[in-house]
Amino acid sequence: MNDIFVALLSSLLFFIINFCESKFLKKDKRAIQSYFKETIYVFISVYLGIFIFERLVSSSLFDYQKSSPPAFVDGPEF
């Protein structure tokens, strides 16, 4: 639920900034469908990014603390 909330908030913020930029700064006359299409792309990419990040962190790929580094700590034996 938290992931969807973050993705929705990010896409809503993107929509507001993109809409205000094109209407007030660039004076662009675009259709509203293009704004929604870009907002859906942002929502999907943010949600997939959070999903992949959580899977990588929970996997053993980034599990550095459990294994000790292979280092020689004694004197040389020659």
Sine and cosine of phi, psi and omega as CSV:
sin_phi,cos_phi,sin_psi,cos_psi,sin_omega,cos_omega
0.00,0.00,-0.62,0.78,0.00,-1.00
-0.92,0.39,-0.58,0.82,0.01,-1.00
-0.91,0.42,-0.67,0.75,0.01,-1.00
-0.92,0.40,-0.63,0.78,0.02,-1.00
-0.89,0.46,-0.69,0.72,0.01,-1.00
-0.91,0.42,-0.67,0.75,0.02,-1.00
-0.91,0.41,-0.66,0.75,0.04,-1.00
-0.91,0.42,-0.67,0.74,0.01,-1.00
-0.91,0.42,-0.66,0.75,0.03,-1.00
-0.91,0.42,-0.69,0.72,-0.01,-1.00
-0.94,0.34,-0.57,0.82,0.06,-1.00
-0.91,0.40,-0.68,0.74,0.06,-1.00
-0.89,0.45,-0.66,0.75,0.06,-1.00
-0.88,0.48,-0.69,0.72,-0.01,-1.00
-0.88,0.47,-0.71,0.70,-0.02,-1.00
-0.90,0.44,-0.72,0.69,-0.02,-1.00
-0.91,0.41,-0.69,0.72,-0.01,-1.00
-0.91,0.42,-0.67,0.74,0.00,-1.00
-0.91,0.41,-0.73,0.69,0.00,-1.00
-0.91,0.41,-0.61,0.79,0.01,-1.00
-0.90,0.43,-0.70,0.72,-0.05,-1.00
-0.97,0.25,-0.51,0.86,-0.03,-1.00
-0.99,0.13,-0.64,0.77,-0.12,-0.99
-0.98,-0.21,-0.58,0.81,-0.03,-1.00
-1.00,-0.01,-0.74,0.67,-0.05,-1.00
-1.00,-0.02,-0.27,0.96,-0.05,-1.00
0.83,0.56,0.71,0.71,-0.07,-1.00
-1.00,-0.05,0.63,-0.78,0.02,-1.00
-0.95,-0.31,0.99,0.13,0.04,-1.00
-0.97,-0.26,0.38,-0.93,0.05,-1.00
-0.97,0.26,0.46,-0.89,-0.04,-1.00
-0.94,0.35,-0.41,0.91,0.01,-1.00
-0.90,0.44,-0.57,0.82,0.01,-1.00
-0.93,0.37,-0.55,0.83,0.07,-1.00
-0.91,0.41,-0.69,0.73,-0.01,-1.00
-0.93,0.38,-0.59,0.81,0.02,-1.00
-0.90,0.43,-0.70,0.71,0.04,-1.00
-0.92,0.40,-0.58,0.82,0.03,-1.00
-0.92,0.38,-0.62,0.79,0.06,-1.00
-0.91,0.41,-0.64,0.77,0.07,-1.00
-0.87,0.49,-0.66,0.75,0.02,-1.00
-0.91,0.41,-0.68,0.73,0.02,-1.00
-0.86,0.50,-0.74,0.68,-0.02,-1.00
-0.90,0.43,-0.68,0.74,-0.03,-1.00
-0.93,0.37,-0.62,0.78,0.03,-1.00
-0.92,0.38,-0.69,0.72,-0.02,-1.00
-0.91,0.42,-0.69,0.72,0.04,-1.00
-0.92,0.40,-0.59,0.81,0.06,-1.00
-0.89,0.45,-0.68,0.73,0.05,-1.00
-0.91,0.41,-0.66,0.75,0.00,-1.00
-0.88,0.47,-0.74,0.67,-0.01,-1.00
-0.92,0.40,-0.65,0.76,0.02,-1.00
-0.88,0.47,-0.69,0.73,0.02,-1.00
-0.91,0.42,-0.60,0.80,0.02,-1.00
-0.93,0.36,-0.62,0.79,0.01,-1.00
-0.94,0.35,-0.62,0.78,0.00,-1.00
-0.94,0.35,-0.61,0.79,-0.02,-1.00
-0.98,0.19,-0.28,0.96,0.00,-1.00
-0.99,0.16,0.08,-1.00,-0.02,-1.00
-1.00,0.09,0.08,1.00,-0.01,-1.00
-0.92,0.40,-0.61,0.79,-0.01,-1.00
-0.95,-0.30,0.54,0.84,-0.07,-1.00
-0.99,-0.12,0.96,0.27,-0.07,-1.00
-0.99,0.11,-0.44,0.90,-0.15,-0.99
-0.97,0.23,-0.36,0.93,-0.06,-1.00
-0.98,0.18,-0.46,0.89,-0.04,-1.00
-0.96,-0.28,0.59,-0.80,0.03,-1.00
-1.00,0.00,0.52,-0.85,-0.03,-1.00
-0.96,0.29,0.60,-0.80,0.02,-1.00
-0.98,0.19,1.00,-0.05,-0.02,-1.00
-0.76,-0.65,0.53,-0.85,0.06,-1.00
-1.00,0.07,0.84,-0.53,-0.03,-1.00
-0.91,-0.41,-0.20,0.98,0.03,-1.00
-1.00,-0.04,0.09,-1.00,0.07,-1.00
-0.95,0.30,0.32,-0.95,-0.01,-1.00
-0.93,0.36,0.58,-0.82,-0.03,-1.00
-0.96,-0.27,0.86,0.52,0.08,-1.00
-0.73,-0.69,0.00,0.00,0.00,0.00
